[in-house]
């Protein structure tokens, strides 16, 4: 009879340890998620981009150079406000580009004036349009 009680005690202790471990892990996850702010990675680690009014503009990296005479009016600034653009660029002013609608091209000063443009979605061919294999 004594060995049965001893086995139940070890079973109870192991179940209690598992439950406490799960509760601790859940607490750590909840604490970490409550402390994390939204983070935009630095532009050096990725292709610079600007998100404005739900549209993503990516930096044109073809070596083209913008000058201040290419800039149109200032559209917004980069930040966290309601009508501000979000970007991996730390701060700055976002401009329209002369000769282009602001829905397709923007400019910002990041390591010099940089042109940003929207990227059309790339289409993936469906299997039905692929040539038949022989």
N, C-alpha and C positions, 0 to 999 in steps of 0.2 A: 504493500500500500504506500509506503514511503517513497519508493521509486516513481510511482505514478504521479504523486504530488510534485516531486522534483522535476519530472518531465513537463508537467503543466506550467510550472514556474518558469522554466527555460523557454517554453513556447510563448508564454505571456510576455516575458522580457524581450524576446526577439521581435514579436509583433509590435510591441510598444516602441522599440528602437526604430523599426521601419517606419511607423506612423510619424514619430517625431522627426525623422530624417526627411520625410516627404513634406511635412509642415515647414521645416526650416528651409528647404529648397524653394518651396512656393513663396515663402516670405522674402527670400533673397531676390527672386525674380520680380516680385511685385515692387520691392524697394528700388531695384535697378531701373525698372520701367518708369517709375514715378520720378526718378532723378534725371533721366535722360531728356535733354532738349533736342529738338530737331537739329540735325547737323548736316551742313552741305560740305562735301569734301573739297579740299583745296583744288584750284584750277591746275596746279602743277601736276596733279596726279591723274588728270583726266582732260578731256577736250572742254575748253571753256564754253559755257552756255549762259543764256539768259532766258528766264521764263517770265512772260508778261501776258496777262489776261488769258491764261490757259494755253498759250502757244510757246513752243520751245524753239529758240533760235540758237544755232550752234556756230562757233567761230569758223570763219573761212580761213583755212590754213594753206592756201595756195601761194603765199608769198606776196599777195597784193597789199599795197600800202595805202592807207587813207590819210588825207591831210585835213586840216580844219576847214578848208574850203569845200570839202565833200559833205560836211555835216549840215543837216537841216536843223529844225528846232529841237530843243530839249523836250523829251517826251515824259520822262519820269526819272526817278533815282532808284538805286538798288538798296533794298532794305526789307523790313518785315511788315510794313504798313499795308493798308487795304489797297491802295492804288500804286504800290511800288512793285518793281520787278524783283524777282528772286534770282540769285546767281551764285556761282562759286567765287565770283569776283567779290572782294571784301566790301567795296563801296564805290560810288561813282555815279555819274550822270549817264543816262541812256538817251541817244539822239536818233532822229530819223536820218536817212541818207538821201541826199538829193538825187532825184531821178528814179527812186524806187518807192513803192508804197510801204508804209510802216508795218503793214501786215506781213511783209516778206523779208524786209531787211532792216536791221538796226545797227547802231555803232555804239561802242563804249570804249573808255580809256582803260586798257589793261595791258601794261607793259608796252605802251604806245597805243595809238588809235587802232581799234580792231573792228572788222566787219563781221556781223553775225547775220545768218540767214536761216530761214526755215528749211527743214529737210523734208522733201516729199516722202511719203511712206514707200518703202521698197516692196514690190510685189513678189510673192513667192509663187512659182509655177505650180499649178495643180497637177496631180498625177494624170488626169485625163488629157492634159495638153502636152505631156511629155512624149517624145517620139517613141514608137514601139521598139522594143529590143528584139533582135533576131537571133 
